[in-house]
Amino acid sequence: MRNKVAWDYGGFIAVGFLGLMLFLVFYSAAFPEASIEIDITSEDAKQISYDFLLSRNFSLEGYDSGTLFDSFGDAVVYLEKEMGIEKANEVMIDEVELWFFRSRFFMPLEKTEYSVLVNPEDGSIIGFEQKILDEDEGADIEQDEARRIALEFLESMEVDVSGFDLILSSTENRKNRIDHDFMWEKKDYTLVNATYRIDVSVYGDYVGYYRKYLYVPESFLREYQNERSYGVVLTLLSFVFMIVLVILSFGVFVVKYKKNDIHMKFAMWLAVIVGVLVVADLVNSMPVIFSGYPTTISKGVFFATLFFSAVVSALVYMAVIVMSGASGESLSREVLLSRTSCITDFGRKLFSHDFVGSAVRGYALGFFFLGYVTVFYLVGRNYFDIWMPAGAGYSNMLNTFLPFLFPLTIGMLAAVSEEFLFRFFAIPLTKKYTKSLFIALLVPAVIWALGHSSYTVFPVYVRAVELTIAGLIFGYMFVKYDIMTVLIAHYVIDATLVGMPLLRSGSMYYFGSGVIVVGLMLVPALVAMAGLSRKKFFG
């Protein structure tokens, strides 16, 4: 018995180790990042923005602020798709500024607000905007005078327009002022039909808008959005089937409850944990969320609405988890082998042989998936024209109070809600009425996979293919072993992928947050090790 267990675990550990090594070694090749030099922090960018606005004689007294990392996304996608990642990276480093920190200064119930774009490499200003009311008063000056003001502003920003052509001059009469817009385009310069432009708007007699950017052909944007729309349709299709599954889980729950065949203690415990994490993550993400504050409502209403939405979302997730988990547990005992799916005695078996097996298989499956998806996209990029935009290597979760809380929440939420609904409930339900195990594995896998089609991966059906294969493997592991195996695997996968920007960060604080994520990911392993220490483990 002992030799057989050791042999089985050794096989899983070997497969998991291989997957983890493939992920670590080839991650950058499969998921290349844009080459961005980030030499300032978000707090640095906010201070630079604040000083710039004060230097322009804008009053910021009483204003709130928020800073996020952002990009001219369409231009980034265009260059990466048309030129390839390596060449696009060269261009984005040496020629055009497409990544930036965006600092926003705003006041509740006031239209007037300011946004400043700061280059993350050298702290230079690449754009700013003042939003004011159309009826705000201002000067009435001629276009020539407004152009002189615009040129003086560009000179103060150390922008030389001698190599640019003025391609647009327009005037708009407001109720109490005249605004002027100017656009310059760089001479004899194109990047696969994209041109480099500078926009300046003069509100009355001062500059209220400025931006340097890469102008992407409209034909590309239309084609790109059209292609993404197919992914949205596939995601909506999955959502419809998901709602059907949720309704069916409620129906099964009611029927089974009347028969006194419902055990929901384990599902309720997980639901409570997820619900608490969802609300906690909202509070944790407040600096990020607040940067998008709509000034048309008061702060009190904004925060109350957010909190109410978070609580409602938490309750919905909790209800889905309890219904699908309890119904799935009952159906699994009815349709599948009871020993593989029953978790009614989970508390008693936490340090048992069963849990140790679940933990070993869960980590092995999770690490296997990380290696699988890495190889999938590495081969896809090189041989099958699969393409996705490069990541920035920077995540706005770094702007939260506790950066580790976001990957923890995402990992737990996705693992519990998705595995309960698409594996624990949907597989035995489908098996009960189709009598076919293959169909029972395939149908939920396809529905689950289609739900990820809105990701920016092209062709849009690629994620459905990738995750249908993964869903079949996850389903098989659930049926052959238990739900804990796939719960642990799913959490390991999502926590690792979402937490990668933390682990790859040069900041010790952010890296430390990533270590916390990994530490939390190892909790099942620690419990399993405690189980291994028990004398009668192999008995």
Secondary structure, DSSP 8 states (H G I E B T S, - for coil): -HHHHHHHHHHHHHHHHHHHHHHHHHHHHHS-B------S-HHHHHHHHHHHHHHTT---TT-EEEEEEEE-HHHHHHHHHHH-HHHHHHHHHHT---EEEEEEEE-TT-S-EEEEEE-TTT--EEEEEEE--TT-------HHHHHHHHHHHHHHTT---TTEEEEEEEEEE-SS-EEEEEEEEETT--BTTBEEEEEEEEETTEEEEEEEEEE--HHHHHHHHHHHHHHHHHHHHHHHHHHHHHHHHHHHHHHHHHTT----HHHHHHHHHHHHHHHHHHHHTHHHHHTT--TTS-HHHHHHHHHHHHHHHHHHHHHHHHHHHHHHHHHHHHHS-HHHH--TTHHHHTTSHHHHHHHHHHHHHHHHHHHHHHHHHHHHHHHS--B---B-S--GGGGSSSTTHHHHHHHHHHHHHHIIIIIIIHHHHHHHHH--HHHHHHHHHHHHHHTTTTSS-BSTTHHHHHHHHHHHHHHHHHHHT-HHHHHHHHHHHHHHHHHHHHHT-S-HHHHHHHHHHHHHHTHHHHHHHHHHTSTTTT-
